[in-house]
Amino acid sequence: MKLCRHGPPGREKSGLVAADGSVRDLSGVLAELNGTTDITGSALAPRTLAKLKKINPDKLPKVSSRARVGACVGGTRNFIAVGMNYADHAAETGSEVPKEPILFNKAPSCIVGPDDNVMIPPGAKKTDWEVELAVVIGSKARYVEEKDALKFVAGFCICNDVSERSFQMERAGQWMKGKSCESFGPLGPWLVTPDEIKDVQNLDMWLDVNGTRMQTGSTKTMVFGVAYLISYISHFMVLEPGDVITTGTPPGVGMGKKPPRYLRPGDVITLGVQGLGMQCQKVVPFA
Ligand SMILES: NC(=O)N[C@@H](O)C(=O)O
């Protein structure tokens, strides 16, 4: 099942993607089932997802193909990211391959739709791209064992972990300064439930800037796999429905190019992860 959210920012409603790729409005059905019209919190619980799976999308009202697609999950309270989770990305940044997962926060307020504009923040000089596989949590996870960890997943989606390197690396303290700026967290287009993903550790990923391939990778070369990460993180904090973990980026970021190549207004970023769709963002000045 591919879930999505459609409508203007802040007023998104839930949607279901039909076999022909059209978006169908799920908000009426979800409201009846769950008392909410949005894909957030309890709507992500395994029981609710199992009920939604029985719905035939073709019977739902069609959403205009011109409607904006929002981030594929709403109400996220924790947006956790994993750093240096691909050995070749660690190498291109001159970093060691970590012995334990490196975690950092992205502010949930940076979350935007998959095709919304990415804004260059005031004072930024080194805005960069990062294609990543993201995991959306479906039920409360605390002290979870690796063997059980995937049961806590509502679905998978694409994340562009947009990063301002000068804030991240030249302004002291934690990476979150460069990872949390407005529009730095495109998520979606779809929240794809685990039953549609044969092997989450074997998904191709790619990212282009203005049609030139910058990143190519596969989740099979992650240092720490998805189940390990969920288990690991759940030993430091309680993960709740709607929380997002973005699992790290493969090589090919702008900071690793020789010479470095950073984003400029007018650039167009396109990116995808196998089975999870595609995103497309225009880079614009801050407004
Ligand atoms: N360099 C850097 O910020 N990388 C991380 O975001 C990552 O490894 O995904």
Ligand as a Chemical Component Dictionary entry (heavy atoms), coordinates in Angstrom:
data_LIG
# 
_chem_comp.id                   LIG 
_chem_comp.type                 NON-POLYMER 
_chem_comp.pdbx_formal_charge   0 
_chem_comp.three_letter_code    LIG 
# 
loop_
_chem_comp_atom.comp_id 
_chem_comp_atom.atom_id 
_chem_comp_atom.alt_atom_id 
_chem_comp_atom.type_symbol 
_chem_comp_atom.charge 
_chem_comp_atom.model_Cartn_x 
_chem_comp_atom.model_Cartn_y 
_chem_comp_atom.model_Cartn_z 
_chem_comp_atom.pdbx_ordinal 
LIG N1 N1 N 0 28.168 14.600 6.131 1 
LIG C1 C1 C 0 26.929 14.411 6.554 2 
LIG O1 O1 O 0 26.262 15.296 7.031 3 
LIG N2 N2 N 0 26.445 13.178 6.378 4 
LIG C2 C2 C 0 25.273 12.671 6.915 5 
LIG O2 O2 O 0 24.137 13.396 6.849 6 
LIG C3 C3 C 0 25.112 11.271 6.384 7 
LIG O3 O3 O 0 26.078 10.543 6.437 8 
LIG O4 O4 O 0 24.024 10.923 5.921 9 
# 
loop_
_chem_comp_bond.comp_id 
_chem_comp_bond.atom_id_1 
_chem_comp_bond.atom_id_2 
_chem_comp_bond.value_order 
_chem_comp_bond.pdbx_ordinal 
LIG N1 C1 SING 1 
LIG C1 O1 DOUB 2 
LIG C1 N2 SING 3 
LIG N2 C2 SING 4 
LIG C2 O2 SING 5 
LIG C2 C3 SING 6 
LIG C3 O3 DOUB 7 
LIG C3 O4 SING 8 
# 
